[in-house]
Amino acid sequence: MNMSSPVFIRRATMSDLNTIVNFNMALARETENRTLDVQVLESGVEALLKDAGKGWYAVAEKSFQGGRLIVVGQILITFEWSDWRNGNFWWLQSVYVHPDQRQQHIFRQLYEYVQGQAHLNREPICGYRLYVEEKNIHAHQAYAKLGFQETVYHMYEKEFSWTSPSFPQSIV
């Protein structure tokens, strides 16, 4: 892949579905050694691309042979309402840059795009949040370079075993 071509950042569309699914599969393998259910993942990405209320993806493209644009990176933004601050936190998730394109500031450009979108937003945004797998030292360093700080909070979760899209196993 050509390393020196300019990067273009844009909002993802339904035409990016397969690339985003493939990037998310690779992300789960690389960072958590997990294999995701591709059908569930595809349905989840598609649902988000169809409903901006759930969030939105931005993708980074580069021009390659013949001028063809290829997606080389992505970031997902979702929202968390804060009643204490009367505004949304934007969660940065599913951050992925193709291995051949790393160390070229593509994540930084995706983040700068997100910042620009925040300035255009009509609703109050009180900050950005993200989570990172504790052993992913490269990600810790990249986020720190952008001014992110570790918080006093620890993240907990309780996952449901889904029997249908509507009802978690624990309440059926």
C-alpha positions as CSV (number, residue, x, y, z in Angstrom):
1,M,0.0,0.0,0.0
2,N,1.2,3.5,-0.8
3,M,2.3,5.1,2.5
4,S,2.5,8.7,1.4
5,S,-0.9,9.4,-0.2
6,P,-3.2,11.9,1.6
7,V,-5.9,10.6,4.0
8,F,-9.5,11.6,3.6
9,I,-11.9,11.3,6.6
10,R,-15.7,11.0,6.2
11,R,-18.8,9.6,7.8
12,A,-19.3,5.9,7.1
13,T,-22.2,4.8,4.9
14,M,-23.8,1.5,4.3
15,S,-21.3,0.8,1.5
16,D,-18.6,0.5,4.3
17,L,-20.5,-2.3,6.1
18,N,-18.2,-5.1,5.0
19,T,-15.0,-3.2,5.7
20,I,-16.2,-2.2,9.2
21,V,-17.2,-5.7,10.0
22,N,-13.8,-7.0,8.8
23,F,-12.0,-4.4,10.8
24,N,-14.0,-5.1,13.9
25,M,-13.3,-8.8,13.6
26,A,-9.5,-8.0,13.3
27,L,-9.7,-5.6,16.2
28,A,-11.3,-8.2,18.5
29,R,-8.6,-10.8,17.5
30,E,-5.7,-8.4,18.0
31,T,-6.7,-6.7,21.2
32,E,-8.7,-9.4,23.1
33,N,-7.9,-12.6,21.2
34,R,-11.7,-13.0,20.6
35,T,-13.6,-14.3,17.6
36,L,-16.9,-12.4,17.2
37,D,-20.0,-13.8,15.8
38,V,-20.0,-12.3,12.3
39,Q,-23.7,-12.4,11.8
40,V,-24.3,-10.6,15.1
41,L,-21.6,-8.1,14.4
42,E,-22.9,-7.4,10.9
43,S,-26.4,-6.8,12.2
44,G,-25.1,-4.5,14.9
45,V,-23.0,-2.4,12.5
46,E,-25.9,-2.3,10.0
47,A,-28.3,-1.2,12.8
48,L,-26.0,1.7,13.7
49,L,-25.4,2.8,10.1
50,K,-29.2,3.0,9.7
51,D,-29.8,4.9,13.0
52,A,-27.6,7.9,13.8
53,G,-29.2,8.0,17.2
54,K,-27.2,4.9,18.1
55,G,-23.9,6.5,17.0
56,W,-21.8,6.9,13.9
57,Y,-18.6,5.6,12.3
58,A,-16.0,7.8,10.6
59,V,-13.6,6.1,8.2
60,A,-10.2,7.1,6.9
61,E,-9.5,6.6,3.2
62,K,-6.3,6.7,1.1
63,S,-5.9,6.8,-2.6
64,F,-4.1,3.9,-4.1
65,Q,-3.2,2.6,-7.6
66,G,-5.4,4.2,-10.2
67,G,-6.8,6.7,-7.7
68,R,-9.0,4.1,-6.0
69,L,-9.9,5.1,-2.4
70,I,-9.6,2.3,0.1
71,V,-10.7,2.5,3.8
72,V,-7.6,2.1,6.0
73,G,-9.1,3.1,9.4
74,Q,-12.2,3.6,11.4
75,I,-13.6,5.0,14.7
76,L,-17.1,4.6,16.2
77,I,-18.8,7.4,18.2
78,T,-21.6,6.5,20.6
79,F,-23.3,8.7,23.2
80,E,-23.7,8.6,27.0
81,W,-26.0,11.2,28.6
82,S,-24.7,12.8,31.8
83,D,-27.4,14.2,34.0
84,W,-24.7,15.7,36.2
85,R,-23.4,17.7,33.2
86,N,-26.5,18.1,31.1
87,G,-24.7,16.9,28.1
88,N,-23.4,13.9,26.2
89,F,-20.1,12.2,26.5
90,W,-18.9,10.9,23.2
91,W,-17.5,7.4,23.5
92,L,-14.7,6.6,21.1
93,Q,-14.9,2.9,20.2
94,S,-13.9,0.3,17.6
95,V,-10.8,2.3,16.8
96,Y,-8.9,0.4,14.1
97,V,-6.2,1.2,11.6
98,H,-5.1,-1.4,9.1
99,P,-1.7,-2.8,10.2
100,D,0.0,-1.7,6.9
101,Q,-1.1,1.9,7.7
102,R,-0.1,2.3,11.3
103,Q,2.4,4.8,12.6
104,Q,1.2,7.3,10.0
105,H,-1.1,9.4,12.2
106,I,-4.3,8.0,10.8
107,F,-5.8,7.6,14.3
108,R,-4.9,11.2,15.0
109,Q,-6.6,12.4,11.8
110,L,-9.7,10.4,12.7
111,Y,-9.7,12.0,16.2
112,E,-9.3,15.4,14.7
113,Y,-12.3,14.8,12.5
114,V,-14.3,13.7,15.6
115,Q,-13.3,17.0,17.3
116,G,-14.4,18.9,14.3
117,Q,-17.8,17.2,14.3
118,A,-18.2,17.9,18.0
119,H,-17.7,21.7,17.3
120,L,-20.5,21.4,14.6
121,N,-22.8,19.6,17.0
122,R,-25.9,21.4,18.2
123,E,-26.3,19.4,21.4
124,P,-24.0,19.9,24.4
125,I,-21.0,17.6,24.5
126,C,-19.2,17.5,27.8
127,G,-16.2,15.4,26.8
128,Y,-14.8,12.2,25.2
129,R,-14.5,8.9,26.9
130,L,-13.0,5.6,25.8
131,Y,-12.0,2.3,27.2
132,V,-8.9,0.3,26.4
133,E,-7.9,-3.2,27.1
134,E,-5.5,-3.0,30.0
135,K,-2.6,-4.8,28.3
136,N,-2.9,-2.8,25.1
137,I,0.1,-0.5,25.9
138,H,0.3,1.0,22.4
139,A,-3.3,2.2,22.7
140,H,-2.6,3.7,26.2
141,Q,0.3,5.6,24.8
142,A,-1.5,6.9,21.7
143,Y,-4.4,8.1,23.8
144,A,-2.1,9.8,26.4
145,K,-0.4,11.7,23.5
146,L,-3.8,13.1,22.6
147,G,-4.4,14.4,26.2
148,F,-6.6,11.5,27.5
149,Q,-6.0,10.7,31.2
150,E,-6.8,7.6,33.1
151,T,-9.8,8.1,35.3
152,V,-10.6,7.1,38.9
153,Y,-13.4,4.9,37.6
154,H,-13.2,1.2,36.9
155,M,-15.4,-0.4,34.3
156,Y,-17.7,-3.3,35.2
157,E,-20.2,-5.1,33.0
158,K,-22.8,-7.9,33.3
159,E,-23.4,-9.5,29.9
160,F,-26.7,-11.2,29.1
161,S,-27.0,-14.5,27.3
162,W,-29.4,-13.4,24.5
163,T,-32.2,-15.8,23.5
164,S,-33.8,-13.2,21.2
165,P,-33.0,-9.6,20.3
166,S,-35.5,-8.4,22.8
167,F,-35.1,-10.4,26.0
168,P,-31.9,-11.2,27.9
169,Q,-31.7,-14.7,29.3
170,S,-31.6,-13.5,32.9
171,I,-35.1,-12.1,32.7
172,V,-36.8,-14.7,30.5
